[in-house]
Amino acid sequence: MDASVICFKLDLLIRLIDTTTGAELEERNVRFYKNGKPIRPIPRGSGNYVFLNCGREDGDLEIMAQGYEPCQVSVEYEMLDKQLPVKEVFLIPSENTASIQPIITFSGQLPGLESVQAVNLGSTCCCISEFDERKRIMKLFKTHRSGMDDIYYGLIHPDKQTYEPFVVVKEVSESSIKISQPLQEPFSVNSPIARIIFGKTTPDGNFLIRVRDDAARMLHLVRYVVKGNVKFKTVDFHNLEEAKLI
């Protein structure tokens, strides 16, 4: 009797992350849909879901996780690693999420709005020391460093009240990281770095961004793109009455 060999091919790994904390999703009640039809990846814990032998066709996935806003993401394989195609998906908690920390919502509408994100000015993780453009190595002040366990960060320019987003490829040492692309903007030594909090936009310009109400001061620097133009606004999430994106 001939032995049978069953082969499994990893076609996609979805990693679900709570955008307000940067932590992997612990919620297990998660549903996935493709083209309106339910699909069932294999849960691997810590917010990881594995798709095996399903093919590598580009398309949109809809993700419904209990306690979070519905999310639709585009999967483009040419943008992912061929050997290990991983897609990080940042989910926004719903307002009725049971949590020790309350949630603050900043929402509105701005015609032509394409994307929205923010960094918490009161929760920076480290500061930049120097940058090797050729090697794309960023050195950090270790004494200021409280950990960089995420991927998406913003290098803040305090004098201009702006920040430059960057993506961490790997940690080279305790005091240096490699990023995906060279920095495009000049920076000052000791400029702070903070994790990016991703918001949500719709084609008609509605936006939604939420943060955890975990500090006495809740100043955030919001970065938004309107018809291709990048804009910034400092927003006090404890005083949203006059906050508006224009």
C-alpha positions as CSV (number, residue, x, y, z in Angstrom):
1,M,0.0,0.0,0.0
2,D,1.5,3.3,-1.0
3,A,2.0,5.9,1.7
4,S,0.0,9.1,1.3
5,V,1.6,12.5,1.7
6,I,-0.5,15.5,2.6
7,C,1.1,18.8,2.0
8,F,0.1,22.1,3.5
9,K,1.0,25.5,2.1
10,L,0.8,28.7,4.1
11,D,-1.0,31.2,1.9
12,L,-1.6,33.9,4.4
13,L,-1.1,34.8,8.1
14,I,-3.5,37.4,9.5
15,R,-2.3,39.1,12.7
16,L,-5.1,41.0,14.5
17,I,-3.9,43.9,16.7
18,D,-5.9,46.3,19.0
19,T,-4.8,49.6,17.6
20,T,-5.3,51.5,20.9
21,T,-2.9,49.3,22.8
22,G,-0.7,47.6,20.2
23,A,-1.5,44.3,21.8
24,E,-2.5,41.1,19.9
25,L,-6.2,40.4,20.0
26,E,-7.2,38.0,22.7
27,E,-10.9,37.9,21.6
28,R,-11.7,34.5,20.1
29,N,-15.1,35.3,18.6
30,V,-13.7,36.4,15.2
31,R,-15.3,35.8,11.8
32,F,-13.8,36.2,8.3
33,Y,-15.5,36.8,5.0
34,K,-14.2,36.9,1.4
35,N,-16.5,38.1,-1.3
36,G,-19.4,37.9,1.1
37,K,-18.8,34.3,1.9
38,P,-17.5,33.0,5.3
39,I,-14.0,31.5,5.4
40,R,-12.4,29.7,8.3
41,P,-8.7,30.1,8.9
42,I,-7.0,28.2,11.7
43,P,-6.5,30.2,14.9
44,R,-3.0,30.0,16.3
45,G,-3.4,32.2,19.4
46,S,-2.2,35.7,20.1
47,G,-4.4,37.1,17.4
48,N,-2.8,35.0,14.6
49,Y,-5.0,33.3,12.0
50,V,-3.5,30.9,9.4
51,F,-4.9,30.3,5.9
52,L,-3.7,27.0,4.4
53,N,-4.0,25.8,0.8
54,C,-6.5,28.5,-0.2
55,G,-4.5,30.1,-3.0
56,R,-2.8,33.4,-3.2
57,E,-5.3,35.6,-5.0
58,D,-5.5,39.3,-4.2
59,G,-8.8,40.4,-2.7
60,D,-10.6,42.0,0.2
61,L,-11.3,40.4,3.5
62,E,-14.0,41.5,6.0
63,I,-13.2,40.8,9.6
64,M,-15.8,40.8,12.4
65,A,-14.4,40.5,15.9
66,Q,-16.6,40.8,18.9
67,G,-16.0,44.1,20.7
68,Y,-14.4,45.8,17.7
69,E,-15.5,47.8,14.7
70,P,-16.0,45.7,11.5
71,C,-12.9,46.0,9.3
72,Q,-12.3,45.5,5.6
73,V,-8.7,45.0,4.4
74,S,-7.1,44.5,1.0
75,V,-4.7,41.7,0.5
76,E,-2.1,42.3,-2.2
77,Y,0.5,39.5,-2.3
78,E,3.1,41.6,-4.2
79,M,3.3,43.7,-1.0
80,L,3.8,40.7,1.3
81,D,6.8,38.4,1.9
82,K,6.7,35.5,-0.5
83,Q,7.9,33.0,2.0
84,L,5.8,34.2,4.9
85,P,2.9,36.4,3.8
86,V,1.9,38.2,6.9
87,K,-0.8,40.9,7.0
88,E,-1.2,43.0,10.2
89,V,-4.7,44.2,10.7
90,F,-5.4,47.0,13.3
91,L,-8.9,46.8,14.8
92,I,-10.7,49.7,16.6
93,P,-12.5,48.8,19.8
94,S,-16.2,49.5,19.8
95,E,-17.6,52.0,22.3
96,N,-19.4,49.3,24.2
97,T,-16.3,47.1,24.7
98,A,-16.0,45.8,28.2
99,S,-12.7,47.2,29.4
100,I,-11.0,48.5,32.6
101,Q,-10.0,51.6,30.6
102,P,-12.7,53.8,29.1
103,I,-12.4,54.7,25.4
104,I,-12.5,58.2,23.8
105,T,-13.9,58.6,20.3
106,F,-12.9,61.3,17.9
107,S,-15.1,61.3,14.7
108,G,-16.4,63.5,12.0
109,Q,-16.5,64.1,8.3
110,L,-14.1,65.8,5.9
111,P,-14.6,65.6,2.1
112,G,-11.6,64.1,0.4
113,L,-10.2,62.5,3.5
114,E,-8.2,59.4,2.6
115,S,-6.6,58.2,5.9
116,V,-6.2,59.2,9.5
117,Q,-3.8,58.1,12.3
118,A,-2.2,59.5,15.4
119,V,0.6,59.3,18.0
120,N,0.2,59.9,21.7
121,L,2.5,62.8,22.6
122,G,2.5,61.7,26.2
123,S,3.5,58.1,25.5
124,T,6.7,58.1,23.6
125,C,8.8,55.0,23.8
126,C,12.3,56.2,23.0
127,C,14.3,59.0,21.2
128,I,16.4,58.9,18.0
129,S,20.2,59.2,18.3
130,E,21.3,58.9,14.7
131,F,20.4,57.3,11.4
132,D,22.4,55.5,8.8
133,E,20.6,56.2,5.5
134,R,22.5,53.6,3.5
135,K,21.9,50.7,6.0
136,R,18.5,52.1,7.2
137,I,19.7,51.6,10.7
138,M,18.2,53.9,13.4
139,K,20.1,54.2,16.6
140,L,18.2,55.0,19.8
141,F,18.9,56.5,23.2
142,K,18.8,53.3,25.3
143,T,18.3,55.3,28.5
144,H,15.0,56.6,27.1
145,R,13.9,53.3,25.6
146,S,11.0,51.5,27.2
147,G,10.6,48.9,24.5
148,M,9.7,48.8,20.8
149,D,7.6,45.7,20.3
150,D,5.4,47.0,17.5
151,I,6.1,47.7,13.8
152,Y,4.5,51.1,12.9
153,Y,6.0,54.2,14.6
154,G,6.2,57.9,14.1
155,L,9.3,60.0,14.5
156,I,8.0,63.3,16.0
157,H,9.3,66.7,15.0
158,P,8.3,68.8,18.1
159,D,9.3,72.1,16.5
160,K,7.0,71.6,13.5
161,Q,4.3,69.5,15.3
162,T,4.5,66.8,12.7
163,Y,5.8,63.3,12.5
164,E,7.2,60.9,9.9
165,P,5.8,57.4,9.9
166,F,8.2,54.5,9.6
167,V,8.1,50.7,9.7
168,V,10.4,48.6,11.8
169,V,11.9,45.6,9.8
170,K,13.9,44.1,12.7
171,E,15.6,44.9,16.0
172,V,19.4,44.9,15.4
173,S,20.4,45.4,19.0
174,E,19.0,46.8,22.2
175,S,19.7,50.3,21.0
176,S,19.2,50.1,17.2
177,I,16.6,49.0,14.7
178,K,16.4,48.6,10.9
179,I,13.5,50.3,9.1
180,S,11.9,49.6,5.7
181,Q,12.8,52.8,4.0
182,P,15.2,55.7,4.5
183,L,13.9,58.7,6.4
184,Q,12.7,61.4,4.1
185,E,12.6,64.4,6.5
186,P,15.4,66.0,8.5
187,F,15.3,65.4,12.3
188,S,16.8,66.6,15.5
189,V,18.8,64.4,17.8
190,N,16.7,63.3,20.8
191,S,13.4,63.6,18.8
192,P,10.8,61.3,20.4
193,I,9.3,58.2,18.8
194,A,5.8,56.9,19.5
195,R,3.6,54.0,18.3
196,I,1.0,54.8,15.6
197,I,-2.7,54.5,16.4
198,F,-4.6,53.8,13.2
199,G,-8.1,55.3,12.5
200,K,-10.7,54.4,10.0
201,T,-12.1,56.4,7.0
202,T,-14.9,55.8,4.5
203,P,-15.1,56.9,0.9
204,D,-17.5,59.8,1.8
205,G,-15.0,61.3,4.2
206,N,-16.3,60.0,7.5
207,F,-13.5,59.2,10.0
208,L,-13.2,57.5,13.3
209,I,-10.3,57.2,15.7
210,R,-10.3,55.9,19.3
211,V,-7.8,55.9,22.1
212,R,-7.7,54.5,25.6
213,D,-8.4,57.1,28.3
214,D,-5.4,56.0,30.4
215,A,-3.7,59.3,31.4
216,A,-4.5,62.7,32.9
217,R,-3.3,64.4,29.7
218,M,-4.4,63.0,26.4
219,L,-2.6,65.1,23.8
220,H,-2.3,63.3,20.4
221,L,-0.8,64.5,17.1
222,V,-3.3,63.5,14.4
223,R,-1.9,62.9,10.9
224,Y,-4.5,62.9,8.1
225,V,-4.4,62.9,4.3
226,V,-6.8,65.0,2.3
227,K,-6.8,64.6,-1.5
228,G,-3.1,63.6,-1.3
229,N,-2.1,66.4,1.0
230,V,-0.7,65.4,4.4
231,K,-1.9,67.5,7.3
232,F,-1.4,67.5,11.1
233,K,-3.5,68.6,14.1
234,T,-2.8,68.5,17.8
235,V,-5.9,67.1,19.5
236,D,-6.7,67.0,23.2
237,F,-8.9,63.9,23.6
238,H,-10.1,65.3,26.9
239,N,-11.4,68.4,25.1
240,L,-12.9,67.4,21.8
241,E,-15.6,70.1,21.7
242,E,-13.6,72.3,19.4
243,A,-11.5,69.6,17.7
244,K,-12.2,69.4,14.0
245,L,-10.2,68.3,10.9
246,I,-10.1,70.9,8.2
